[in-house]
Amino acid sequence: MPRERCFSEPDVLERLTDAFSTHGYAGTSLTLLQEATGLGKQSLYNAFGDKQSMYLQAIDCAVKRFAHGAAAMQAAVDGRAALALYFDTLVQSCASADPAQQSCIVTSGLLEGVDEAPLIWALTSRWQTTHELLRSAVERGQRDGSIANPAPSAELAELFIALTSGLRVAARAGRSQAQMERLVAITLGVLDTA
């Protein structure tokens, strides 16, 4: 008869997500996962499968963490406010003393160049979801008048998604919260170009 699990899978998944976000896919060893979760190898494998499966579940967990942010963007008064909220939240995360908050599992995975097809698909599809979120906010702002720039929304979204990755790297390179906020302000200034 199998033993009953004495741990919360959602809580353990949160710790797996933090480990992968902080160290990347290749840099996260099984030993590190065991240390992060307090579980043995077999318990991890029984609950979450192999490392690839753990990573895929961690990507989903990280995306769910941001669901409230996407909902807040939808509730913002206009498109520009939605983008400002997105970047305010991002800068707060990047400025955190917690390495797991500073990092993004999707950004780090793409920069790392993971080469396993299921992982590539998971990372690029989540990246595209973020691009779509930004593009939608730009289009909304262009419709409601809060964004004067008439450039194609997809092109402006490319700029903003590049800023998203750049802020993650800037935080790791030691840039202060004030420096990152200034970078956001300068970049968002492009929205005022008619």
Residue pairs with C-beta under 8 A, 6 or more apart in sequence:
5 43
5 47
7 37
7 38
7 39
7 43
7 47
9 47
9 48
12 37
12 39
12 44
12 47
12 48
13 48
13 57
13 58
13 61
14 61
15 36
15 37
16 33
16 36
16 37
16 48
16 54
16 57
16 58
16 61
17 58
17 61
17 62
17 65
17 100
17 105
18 36
18 100
19 28
19 32
19 33
19 36
19 37
19 58
19 100
20 28
20 54
20 55
20 58
20 105
21 58
21 62
21 100
21 103
21 104
21 105
21 108
22 99
22 100
22 103
23 32
24 108
24 109
24 112
25 55
25 109
25 112
25 114
25 119
26 112
26 114
27 112
28 51
28 55
30 41
30 44
30 51
33 44
33 51
33 54
34 40
34 41
34 44
37 44
39 47
44 54
48 54
48 57
52 116
52 118
52 119
55 109
55 119
56 118
56 119
56 122
58 105
59 105
59 106
59 109
59 122
59 123
59 126
62 104
62 105
62 106
63 106
63 126
63 129
69 85
69 86
69 89
70 133
72 85
72 89
73 82
73 83
73 85
73 86
73 133
73 137
74 82
76 82
76 84
76 85
78 140
78 141
78 144
78 145
78 146
79 137
79 138
79 139
79 140
79 141
79 142
79 143
79 144
79 146
79 147
80 141
80 146
80 147
80 188
80 191
81 146
82 137
82 140
82 141
83 134
83 137
83 138
83 141
83 160
83 188
83 191
84 188
86 133
86 134
86 137
86 160
87 160
87 163
87 167
87 184
87 188
90 164
90 167
91 167
91 177
91 180
91 181
91 184
92 177
93 101
93 102
94 101
94 102
94 167
94 168
94 170
94 171
94 177
94 180
95 102
95 171
95 176
95 177
95 180
96 102
102 168
102 171
102 172
103 168
103 172
104 164
104 168
106 123
106 126
106 127
106 130
107 164
107 165
107 168
108 168
109 119
109 123
110 123
110 124
110 127
111 165
114 120
114 123
127 161
130 161
130 164
131 154
131 157
131 158
131 161
132 157
134 156
134 157
134 160
134 161
135 153
135 154
135 156
135 157
136 153
138 147
138 153
138 156
138 157
138 160
138 191
139 153
141 147
141 191
142 149
142 150
142 153
146 191
147 191
148 191
148 192
148 193
148 194
149 156
149 190
149 191
149 192
149 193
149 194
150 194
156 190
156 191
159 187
159 190
160 187
163 183
163 184
163 187
166 183
167 180
167 183
167 184
170 179
170 180
170 183
171 180
175 183
